[in-house]
Amino acid sequence: MKTHIPSQGEIVRQWHVVDAGGQVLGRVASKAAMILMGKHKPTYTTFLDTGDHVIVINAAKVRLTGAKEGQKVYRQHSGYPGGLRETGAAHMRATRPTKMVEQAIAGMLPKTKLGKQMYRKLKVYAGDKHPHQAQKPVELAIS
């Protein structure tokens, strides 16, 4: 028996909405990464992007456990000597709350061209409004 590999025309993509308000950041990120990769589908294939689109709302209200709010550090390097910039989680939440969620999800995706393709299907919004109502997104519950 041969294994069925879905062609590009056979892949059906849905839109999912994840409400991150009051949810733990890691749990939201792992669930969103799983949907982006397509691991929730029976047609999942490691070398194809069979995943769905994910919309994350209320990213500013995501929860960090333990002492991460004061201790977690986001690092960014320009590539030049002395070009390391460090930002605390509290400052990141105040200035760019969507970046926290985006980085958490991106860290759980493959570090390849395929992973970048999956990341492009992610939309993160700080508030509870998003402009993707025409795509008829399905509410995704996180337990």
C-alpha positions as CSV (number, residue, x, y, z in Angstrom):
1,M,0.0,0.0,0.0
2,K,1.3,3.4,-0.9
3,T,1.4,6.4,1.4
4,H,-0.8,9.2,0.1
5,I,1.0,12.6,-0.1
6,P,-1.4,15.5,-0.5
7,S,-0.7,17.8,-3.4
8,Q,-0.9,21.6,-3.1
9,G,-4.4,21.7,-4.5
10,E,-5.7,19.1,-2.0
11,I,-4.6,21.1,1.1
12,V,-7.5,22.9,2.7
13,R,-6.6,25.7,5.0
14,Q,-8.9,27.0,7.7
15,W,-8.6,30.1,9.9
16,H,-8.5,29.7,13.7
17,V,-8.8,32.4,16.4
18,V,-7.0,31.9,19.7
19,D,-7.9,34.2,22.6
20,A,-4.6,34.6,24.6
21,G,-6.2,36.8,27.3
22,G,-5.4,35.3,30.7
23,Q,-3.7,32.2,29.1
24,V,-0.2,31.1,29.8
25,L,2.2,32.2,27.0
26,G,3.8,28.8,26.5
27,R,0.5,26.9,26.2
28,V,-0.9,29.4,23.7
29,A,2.4,29.2,21.7
30,S,2.5,25.4,21.6
31,K,-1.1,25.1,20.5
32,A,-0.7,27.8,17.8
33,A,2.5,26.2,16.5
34,M,0.8,22.8,16.3
35,I,-2.0,24.3,14.2
36,L,0.5,26.3,11.9
37,M,2.4,23.1,11.2
38,G,-0.7,21.1,10.5
39,K,-0.1,18.4,13.2
40,H,-3.8,18.4,14.1
41,K,-4.7,17.0,10.6
42,P,-4.6,13.4,9.4
43,T,-2.8,14.7,6.2
44,Y,0.2,16.0,8.2
45,T,3.4,15.6,6.3
46,T,6.8,16.6,7.7
47,F,8.1,18.1,4.4
48,L,4.9,20.0,3.4
49,D,3.1,23.0,4.8
50,T,-0.3,21.5,5.5
51,G,-1.1,23.8,8.4
52,D,-3.9,26.4,8.9
53,H,-3.9,30.1,9.5
54,V,-3.9,31.3,13.2
55,I,-5.1,34.6,14.6
56,V,-4.0,35.4,18.1
57,I,-6.0,38.1,19.9
58,N,-5.5,39.8,23.3
59,A,-1.7,39.2,23.1
60,A,-1.2,42.1,25.6
61,K,-3.1,40.1,28.3
62,V,-1.1,36.9,28.0
63,R,0.1,35.5,31.3
64,L,3.7,34.6,32.3
65,T,4.2,32.2,35.2
66,G,6.5,32.4,38.1
67,A,8.9,35.3,38.2
68,K,9.3,35.6,34.4
69,E,7.6,39.0,34.3
70,G,10.6,40.5,36.1
71,Q,13.4,38.1,35.1
72,K,12.8,37.0,31.5
73,V,15.0,38.8,29.0
74,Y,14.6,39.1,25.2
75,R,17.9,39.4,23.4
76,Q,18.6,40.9,20.0
77,H,21.9,41.4,18.2
78,S,22.7,43.7,15.4
79,G,25.7,41.6,14.2
80,Y,28.2,44.4,15.1
81,P,30.6,44.3,18.1
82,G,28.7,45.5,21.2
83,G,25.4,45.3,19.3
84,L,23.6,43.2,21.9
85,R,20.3,44.7,23.1
86,E,18.4,43.2,26.0
87,T,14.8,44.0,26.9
88,G,12.9,42.7,29.9
89,A,9.5,41.0,29.6
90,A,7.7,43.8,31.5
91,H,9.1,46.4,29.1
92,M,8.4,44.2,26.1
93,R,4.8,43.8,27.2
94,A,4.4,47.6,27.6
95,T,6.0,48.5,24.2
96,R,5.4,45.6,21.8
97,P,3.1,43.0,23.3
98,T,2.6,41.1,20.0
99,K,6.3,40.5,19.7
100,M,6.3,38.3,22.9
101,V,3.7,36.0,21.4
102,E,5.3,36.0,17.9
103,Q,8.7,35.0,19.3
104,A,7.3,32.3,21.5
105,I,5.5,30.7,18.5
106,A,8.3,31.2,16.1
107,G,10.6,29.4,18.5
108,M,8.4,26.3,18.3
109,L,8.4,26.2,14.5
110,P,11.0,24.5,12.3
111,K,14.1,26.7,11.6
112,T,13.9,26.2,7.9
113,K,12.3,27.7,4.8
114,L,9.3,25.6,5.6
115,G,9.1,27.1,9.1
116,K,9.3,30.6,7.7
117,Q,6.4,29.7,5.3
118,M,4.4,28.5,8.3
119,Y,5.2,31.6,10.3
120,R,3.7,33.8,7.6
121,K,0.3,32.3,8.3
122,L,0.4,33.8,11.9
123,K,-1.4,37.0,12.7
124,V,-1.1,38.5,16.3
125,Y,-3.1,41.4,17.6
126,A,-2.7,43.1,21.0
127,G,-6.4,43.8,21.4
128,D,-9.6,41.8,20.9
129,K,-10.3,43.1,17.3
130,H,-8.9,41.7,14.1
131,P,-9.6,42.4,10.4
132,H,-10.0,38.8,9.3
133,Q,-13.8,38.4,9.7
134,A,-14.2,37.7,6.0
135,Q,-12.2,34.5,6.4
136,K,-14.8,33.1,8.9
137,P,-12.3,32.1,11.5
138,V,-13.2,29.3,14.0
139,E,-12.7,29.8,17.7
140,L,-10.0,27.6,19.1
141,A,-10.2,26.8,22.8
142,I,-7.0,26.3,24.9
143,S,-7.4,24.1,27.9
